[in-house]
Every structure is written in structure tokens, then in C-alpha cells.
Amino acid sequence: MMNIVIMRHGEAVLGADSDEARTLTAFGRQQSEQMAHWLATRLPRLDRVLVSPYVRAQQTWQSIRELLPAATVVETLDELVPHGHADRVADYLRALELQGDDQSVLLVSHLPLVGYIIADLCPQEGAPLFATSGMAGLTLHGGTATLDWQERPSSVNAL
């Protein structure tokens, strides 16, 4: 079994030399940290973190890593870009599930990919939209996942 948290990066500036180079706004950092504080109370450990190579996703991870349990492994995956292949990411997660029991994984990426990954892993679900810094929790068992929850900064702020 694998517990997976899928997170969309925090709010990013609109202008940059390229989409890959867009940086987080101060508000994006704040919202990401807010979500990490909320998640930390529900995440006893973190075995692996998978992060997009794009600047805003890397900055999101950097802004929240000290707020979460220490990750055993942190990987930057080229496939975690906005228009990456969700089926390849889902297959990678399935392969990780086969390596051991009771794993906890955080994935930091972009729209539309985050929604498509959920749709691939959870055949009963569509591809949900994500607010910036939004998160979804899945349980992967036997190659198929269930969507356990989905939260955004405004919803956890109200809790």
C-alpha cells in the first residue's frame, strides 16, 4: 500500500523568460506553507518526494520541506511538467508500490498533469482541478488508487 499526496505548486508570477522559469510569488509561498502545516499533522512520515524540474515546483518544495517529516528520498522527475505523460508517472508510482509496503509519497507538479495522474490511478474519478498549493490524498493498493481527500488553502484555513 502507498499513501500519495499530490500537490500543485504555489501561485507563480505570470511573466518570465519561459514557463519553466516562472517563480513563486510571496503569496504562493505563504499558501504552500499553510498547506504544509495542515498536512504535517496528518503525515507521520515521508518516504519519497517527487518534484517537477520547473522553478515554481522546486521553490514550492523548498518552502515546505522543513515543515514536513524529513523525506528519505527526493527526486526531480522530468516527466512531472505541466504536459508530461500521466500514464508514465502513474506507472512509476505503481512500480514504487511494488518495492515495499506502507510507503508515503509527496508529488509536487502542475496543472493539468496533477489531475490526469489522479484520473489514471483512480479509474472511478475524473481529472479534478487543483487550486494553487492544492493537495489531494490517495491510497494506492494493488495498482489502483482511491481518492481519499482533496483540499485547497481556503478550505484548510476554514478548518
Secondary structure as GFF3:
##gff-version 3
##sequence-region A 1 159
A	DSSP	beta_strand	2	8	.	.	.	ID=ss1
A	DSSP	three_ten_helix	19	21	.	.	.	ID=ss2
A	DSSP	alpha_helix	26	40	.	.	.	ID=ss3
A	DSSP	beta_strand	46	51	.	.	.	ID=ss4
A	DSSP	alpha_helix	55	64	.	.	.	ID=ss5
A	DSSP	three_ten_helix	65	67	.	.	.	ID=ss6
A	DSSP	beta_strand	71	76	.	.	.	ID=ss7
A	DSSP	three_ten_helix	78	80	.	.	.	ID=ss8
A	DSSP	alpha_helix	86	99	.	.	.	ID=ss9
A	DSSP	beta_strand	103	109	.	.	.	ID=ss10
A	DSSP	alpha_helix	113	121	.	.	.	ID=ss11
A	DSSP	beta_strand	135	141	.	.	.	ID=ss12
A	DSSP	beta_strand	144	151	.	.	.	ID=ss13
A	DSSP	alpha_helix	153	157	.	.	.	ID=ss14
###
